[in-house]
Amino acid sequence: MPGKHISLLSLLCCLALILGACATNGSQPSISRKPPIHNPHPTTLPTSIATSGSTDWTMYHHDDARSGYLANTPDPRSLSKAWNLKLDGAVYAEPLVIGSHVIVATENDTLYALDAKTGQIQWQRHVGTPAARSNLPCGNIDPLGITGTPVYDPATRLVFAVAEISQGPAHILVGVDVQSGQVKVRRDIDPPGIEVVSHQQRAALALANNTVYVALGGLAGDCGNYHGTVIGSRTDGQGKLLVYQVPTNREGGIWAPPGPVIDADQKLYVAVGNGESTGGDWDHTDSVLRLSPELELEEGFAPQQWAQDNSTDADLGSMSPVLLSNGLIFSAGKSGQGYVVRARALGGVGGQLNEQTVCRSFGGAATDGSQVFLPCVDGVQQITVNTDGSITPGWKAPSQINGSPIIAGHTVYTLAPQGTLYALNGANGSTRASLAIDATTRFATPTISGQQIFIGTTTGITSINLVA
């Protein structure tokens, strides 16, 4: 009878719902991360590109691959200031958005949670005394506190940041409860034997495998005995640190603001700066390296002229690698050359699929999977990387519009360091809207949540309304 069929179907549906609910009890997986894909020819399409839609912005450029891309955001007719707040130090790190909280880190070693709509301080946590420039061998940030963009872990509900502190000195990883600001994790992450005072933590933190990854480079001026290093700490703050150090005599910093980028199989890719070596065997400087989740070196790429790049400070270390949707990687840096390599066959020295002059790039790029928007010193540049590795140049912004861009909808948002936010048409680079704001640091980059934009400045943070 029809009535009995309906009842049986309802019973089966209820049973399925109950079983589904039981299956999801327990700890939740982290945002934008999936179990390893056992595919002999995997692509490196970031999982978050396929699943974006949340208004949260939990790490540098939104997702593990640092794409800086949100698909479903209306394009603006105008921009207007919502609120502006002065904090206790300059903001070099990109703001995060978790629920109604805007998380901001300052160079005074303070973390803030602000109300996204009003800017009201919900909590603030001072985690150390920053290093004064006068106590450092070189550098250009004074004081030097939290520079690298923090990362949020939804499994533990902790915001992780690294504070440079004067006592020691030391690099301290803290995990702060997102609701209360209470410090739940605190540990020194400096590997034994390193010259702590010569290392700077500028790269954004990354998160995968229940591990926080932190990269170290040197201070502006390349002084002291520093080595490019990646460190892994369990999110509970326990256990032995994982450590990878670039095998060079000195330098080889990992300092590009996006930090390590992570593919769908949770492999890490880092850009390495110049080293002292200008001849002999390649020492893995001026490179793109792929590391396992356990921070074991798997493979690398370097330009044929890596030694010459080292000698002229023209290395790849100024911009993190860009993971594309077709299994390729685009990389560029200080030399003006762009390189396309296979993510799972980086090729060693001279192993690129294609090399082409593009621009000198500093900071973080943005990508929708095939298009790349580069933070060129002479204006943001749009390029398309084709499936065969060839590069098709597109539009270029005026020279003063050279900040690290993000993409929302069909609009590219970027900054002029003197203090102007630009909303550019992604198709042709024309200006949809612009707005003068407070001065920003060289590597500042916008954050978008809903129809609000948040930007760290030299004195605090500004919130901007996107008017569609």
C-alpha positions in Angstrom: 0.0 0.0 0.0 1.2 3.6 -0.7 0.9 4.6 3.0 3.1 1.7 4.1 5.7 2.5 1.5 5.9 6.1 2.7 6.3 5.0 6.3 9.0 2.5 5.5 10.9 5.2 3.4 10.6 7.6 6.3 12.0 5.0 8.7 14.9 4.3 6.4 15.6 8.1 6.1 15.6 8.6 9.9 17.9 5.6 10.3 20.3 7.1 7.8 20.3 10.5 9.6 21.0 8.8 12.9 23.9 6.8 11.5 25.3 9.9 9.8 25.1 11.9 13.0 27.0 9.1 14.9 29.6 9.1 12.2 30.4 12.8 12.7 30.8 12.7 16.5 34.2 13.3 17.8 37.0 15.7 16.7 36.3 17.6 13.5 38.8 17.8 10.6 40.6 21.1 10.0 39.2 23.5 7.4 40.5 23.0 3.9 42.3 19.8 4.5 41.4 16.3 3.3 43.0 12.9 3.8 45.9 12.1 1.5 44.7 11.2 -2.0 46.4 8.0 -3.3 46.6 9.1 -6.9 49.7 8.2 -8.9 49.4 11.5 -10.8 47.8 13.9 -8.4 47.2 17.6 -9.1 47.8 20.2 -6.6 44.4 22.0 -6.8 43.9 23.4 -3.2 41.1 21.6 -1.5 39.8 25.0 -0.2 39.3 26.3 -3.8 36.7 23.6 -4.3 35.0 24.1 -1.0 35.3 27.9 -0.4 32.2 29.7 0.8 32.8 30.2 4.5 33.1 33.8 5.7 36.1 32.7 7.8 39.6 33.7 6.8 41.8 31.4 8.9 45.3 31.9 7.5 47.3 33.9 5.0 45.4 34.3 1.7 42.5 32.2 3.0 43.6 28.6 2.4 46.4 26.1 2.6 47.6 26.9 -1.0 47.6 30.6 -0.3 45.3 31.2 -3.3 43.8 34.4 -1.9 40.6 33.5 -3.9 36.9 33.7 -2.9 34.6 32.9 -5.7 31.2 34.1 -4.4 31.7 37.7 -3.5 29.9 40.6 -5.3 31.9 43.1 -7.2 32.0 46.5 -5.7 30.5 49.8 -7.0 32.3 51.7 -4.2 34.3 51.3 -1.0 33.6 53.1 2.3 35.3 53.1 5.7 33.6 51.2 8.4 35.9 51.7 11.3 39.6 52.4 12.1 41.4 51.3 15.3 44.8 52.3 16.6 46.6 49.4 18.3 49.7 49.1 20.4 52.0 48.5 17.4 52.4 48.2 13.6 50.5 45.3 11.9 52.6 43.4 9.4 50.6 40.2 9.6 47.4 39.7 7.6 44.3 39.9 9.8 42.2 36.7 10.3 38.4 36.4 10.6 36.9 33.6 12.7 33.2 33.9 13.2 32.6 37.4 14.6 36.2 37.8 15.6 38.9 39.7 13.7 42.2 38.5 14.9 45.1 41.0 14.7 48.8 40.6 15.7 51.1 43.5 16.3 54.8 44.1 16.4 54.4 44.7 20.2 53.8 41.0 20.6 50.1 41.5 21.2 47.1 39.5 19.8 43.7 41.2 19.6 40.2 39.9 19.0 38.0 42.6 17.6 34.3 42.7 16.8 34.1 42.5 13.1 31.2 45.0 12.8 32.3 47.6 15.3 36.0 47.1 15.9 35.4 46.9 19.6 38.1 45.0 21.5 36.8 41.7 22.7 40.1 40.5 24.2 43.8 41.3 23.9 46.7 39.2 25.0 50.3 40.5 25.3 52.6 37.4 25.0 56.1 38.9 25.4 58.4 41.8 25.2 59.5 42.4 21.5 63.1 42.8 20.5 64.3 46.4 20.1 66.1 47.2 16.8 69.1 48.5 18.9 69.5 45.0 20.3 69.6 43.3 16.8 72.6 42.9 14.5 70.5 44.4 11.6 66.9 44.6 10.5 64.2 47.1 9.6 61.3 46.5 12.0 61.4 48.3 15.4 60.3 46.7 17.7 60.3 43.2 16.3 57.4 41.2 17.6 54.8 39.2 15.7 55.5 39.6 12.0 54.3 36.3 10.4 50.6 35.9 9.8 49.0 33.6 12.5 46.9 30.5 11.7 43.7 29.3 13.2 43.1 25.6 14.0 39.4 24.8 14.2 40.1 21.4 15.8 41.6 23.0 18.9 40.0 26.4 18.5 43.4 28.0 19.0 45.0 30.8 17.1 48.8 30.1 16.7 51.3 32.9 16.3 55.1 33.2 16.8 56.4 36.1 18.9 60.0 37.3 18.8 60.8 38.2 22.4 63.8 40.0 23.8 64.2 37.6 26.8 66.5 34.9 25.7 66.1 36.0 22.9 63.7 33.5 21.5 61.0 32.6 19.0 57.9 31.6 21.0 55.0 29.7 19.5 51.7 30.5 21.3 48.3 29.0 20.9 45.6 31.3 22.1 42.0 30.4 22.7 39.9 32.2 20.1 37.0 32.9 22.4 38.8 34.0 25.6 42.4 34.9 24.5 43.8 32.5 27.1 47.2 31.1 26.2 46.9 27.3 26.0 50.2 26.5 24.2 53.5 28.2 24.7 56.8 26.7 23.6 60.3 27.9 22.4 60.7 26.6 18.9 64.3 27.6 18.3 66.3 24.5 17.3 69.3 23.8 19.4 72.5 25.6 18.4 71.0 28.3 16.1 72.1 31.9 16.4 68.6 33.0 17.5 69.2 36.8 17.3 70.0 36.5 13.6 66.8 34.7 12.6 63.5 36.5 11.8 60.0 34.9 11.6 58.3 36.8 8.7 56.7 33.9 6.8 53.0 33.1 7.5 52.3 30.0 9.7 50.8 27.0 8.0 48.7 24.1 9.5 48.3 20.5 8.4 48.5 17.0 10.0 47.7 18.5 13.5 51.0 20.3 13.1 51.8 24.0 13.0 54.7 24.8 10.5 56.9 27.8 11.0 59.6 29.1 8.6 62.6 31.2 9.6 64.7 33.5 7.6 67.1 36.3 8.3 66.8 40.0 9.2 66.9 42.7 6.5 70.6 43.1 5.8 71.4 39.4 5.8 73.6 39.7 8.9 74.7 37.0 11.2 74.8 33.2 11.0 71.2 32.3 9.9 69.9 29.4 7.9 66.5 28.9 6.2 64.6 26.5 8.5 61.1 25.0 8.7 59.9 23.9 12.1 56.9 21.7 12.9 55.1 21.6 16.3 52.1 19.5 17.2 49.1 21.6 17.9 49.0 20.4 21.5 52.4 21.9 22.1 53.9 18.5 23.1 56.4 16.2 21.5 59.6 16.7 19.7 59.9 19.5 17.2 60.2 18.6 13.5 63.1 20.5 11.8 64.3 21.0 8.3 67.3 23.2 7.6 68.4 24.3 4.1 71.9 22.5 3.6 73.9 25.6 3.0 76.8 27.2 4.9 74.8 30.3 5.6 71.6 32.2 4.6 69.1 30.5 2.3 66.3 32.1 4.3 62.6 31.1 4.0 60.9 34.4 4.5 58.4 35.1 1.8 55.2 36.5 3.5 52.9 33.6 2.4 55.1 31.1 4.1 54.8 27.4 3.3 52.1 26.4 0.8 50.4 23.0 1.2 48.8 20.9 -1.5 45.9 18.4 -1.3 48.3 15.6 -0.2 49.6 17.9 2.6 53.1 18.3 1.0 54.8 21.6 1.8 56.4 23.9 -0.8 58.7 26.7 0.2 60.7 29.3 -1.6 64.3 29.6 -0.5 66.4 32.8 -0.8 70.0 33.4 -1.7 72.9 31.6 0.0 76.6 32.4 0.2 77.5 29.7 -2.3 78.3 31.1 -5.8 79.7 28.0 -7.3 80.2 24.3 -6.9 77.3 21.9 -6.1 73.9 23.3 -5.7 73.2 23.9 -2.0 69.4 24.1 -2.3 69.4 27.9 -2.1 67.6 30.1 -4.7 65.0 27.3 -5.0 61.6 25.8 -4.6 61.6 22.8 -2.3 59.0 20.2 -1.6 58.9 18.8 2.0 57.0 15.8 3.4 54.6 16.4 6.3 57.5 15.1 8.5 59.7 17.8 7.0 61.9 15.5 5.0 63.3 17.0 1.7 61.6 15.2 -1.2 62.7 17.3 -4.2 63.7 20.7 -5.4 64.0 23.1 -8.3 66.5 25.9 -9.0 67.3 28.0 -12.0 70.3 27.0 -14.1 72.0 30.3 -13.0 71.3 29.8 -9.3 74.9 30.6 -8.3 74.8 33.9 -10.2 71.4 34.7 -8.6 73.0 34.1 -5.2 75.9 36.5 -6.0 73.5 39.3 -7.1 70.7 38.8 -4.5 68.3 37.9 -7.4 66.8 34.8 -5.9 63.4 33.1 -5.7 62.9 33.7 -2.0 60.8 36.9 -2.2 57.5 35.2 -3.2 56.1 31.8 -2.2 55.4 29.2 -5.0 52.0 29.3 -6.6 50.1 26.0 -6.8 48.0 25.8 -9.9 45.0 23.6 -10.7 46.7 21.6 -13.4 49.5 20.0 -11.3 51.9 22.9 -12.1 53.7 25.4 -10.0 54.6 29.0 -10.9 57.5 30.7 -9.2 59.1 34.1 -9.5 61.3 36.3 -7.3 63.8 39.1 -7.4 65.4 38.3 -10.8 62.3 39.1 -12.9 62.2 35.6 -14.4 59.1 33.4 -14.0 59.4 29.6 -13.9 56.8 26.9 -14.4 57.6 23.4 -13.0 55.7 20.2 -12.3 54.7 20.0 -8.6 55.5 16.3 -8.4 58.6 16.5 -10.6 60.3 19.7 -9.7 63.3 18.8 -11.9 66.3 19.9 -9.9 68.7 22.6 -11.4 67.3 23.8 -14.7 64.3 21.5 -14.5 61.6 24.0 -15.5 59.0 23.4 -18.1 59.1 27.0 -19.1 61.1 30.2 -18.2 59.9 33.6 -19.2 60.6 37.2 -18.2 57.7 38.5 -16.1 58.6 40.9 -13.3 60.4 41.3 -10.0 57.9 39.9 -7.4 57.8 40.4 -3.7 55.1 39.2 -1.3 52.1 36.9 -2.0 50.4 36.2 -5.3 46.8 35.2 -5.8 45.4 32.6 -8.2 42.0 31.2 -9.3 43.7 28.0 -10.5 45.2 29.1 -13.8 45.3 32.8 -13.7 48.0 34.3 -11.4 48.1 37.9 -10.1 51.7 38.8 -9.2 52.8 41.4 -6.7 55.3 43.1 -9.1 57.4 46.0 -7.9 56.2 48.0 -10.9 52.5 47.1 -10.6 50.4 44.0 -10.2 50.6 41.8 -13.3 48.1 39.2 -14.5 49.3 36.1 -16.3 47.7 32.8 -17.4 49.7 29.6 -17.0 48.5 27.2 -19.7 48.4 23.4 -19.3 51.6 23.0 -21.4 53.5 25.3 -19.0 53.5 28.3 -21.4 52.7 31.7 -19.9 50.3 34.3 -21.5 50.8 37.8 -20.1 47.7 39.9 -19.4 47.0 43.3 -18.0 49.3 45.2 -15.7 48.3 47.8 -13.1 50.0 51.2 -12.7 53.4 51.0 -10.9 52.2 52.4 -7.6 49.6 49.6 -7.3 52.0 46.8 -6.3 50.8 45.2 -3.1 50.1 41.5 -2.5 46.7 40.9 -4.2 43.7 38.8 -3.4 40.7 37.9 -5.6 37.0 38.0 -4.6 34.4 37.4 -7.2 35.7 39.0 -10.4 37.7 41.7 -8.5 41.4 41.9 -7.6 42.0 43.8 -4.3 45.5 45.2 -3.7 47.3 48.1 -2.0 49.6 51.0 -2.7 52.0 51.2 0.2 51.3 54.9 0.7 47.8 54.0 1.9 45.2 53.3 -0.9 43.1 50.2 -1.4 42.3 49.5 -5.1 39.5 47.2 -6.4 40.5 46.2 -9.9 38.5 44.5 -12.6 40.0 41.0 -12.8 39.3 40.9 -16.6 41.2 44.0 -17.7 42.8 45.7 -14.6 40.6 48.8 -14.7 39.8 50.4 -11.4 36.3 49.6 -10.1 36.8 51.6 -6.9 39.6 52.9 -4.6 39.8 54.4 -1.1 42.5 56.2 0.8 43.4 54.5 4.1 46.2 54.8 6.6 49.8 53.9 5.5 50.5 50.2 5.3 53.7 48.1 5.4 55.3 46.9 2.2 53.9 43.4 2.4 50.4 44.2 3.6 47.5 42.3 2.0 43.7 42.6 2.4 41.4 40.1 4.1 37.8 39.8 3.0 34.9 38.4 4.9 31.4 38.8 3.6 31.3 42.4 2.3 34.0 43.6 4.7 37.6 44.2 4.1 40.3 44.3 6.8 43.7 45.7 6.4 46.6 46.0 8.8 48.3 49.4 8.9 51.4 50.9 10.4 49.3 52.0 13.4 46.6 49.4 13.7 43.7 48.1 11.5 41.1 49.5 9.1 37.8 48.0 8.2 36.2 48.9 4.8 32.7 48.2 3.5 32.3 46.7 0.1 29.3 48.4 -1.5 27.9 46.2 -4.3 
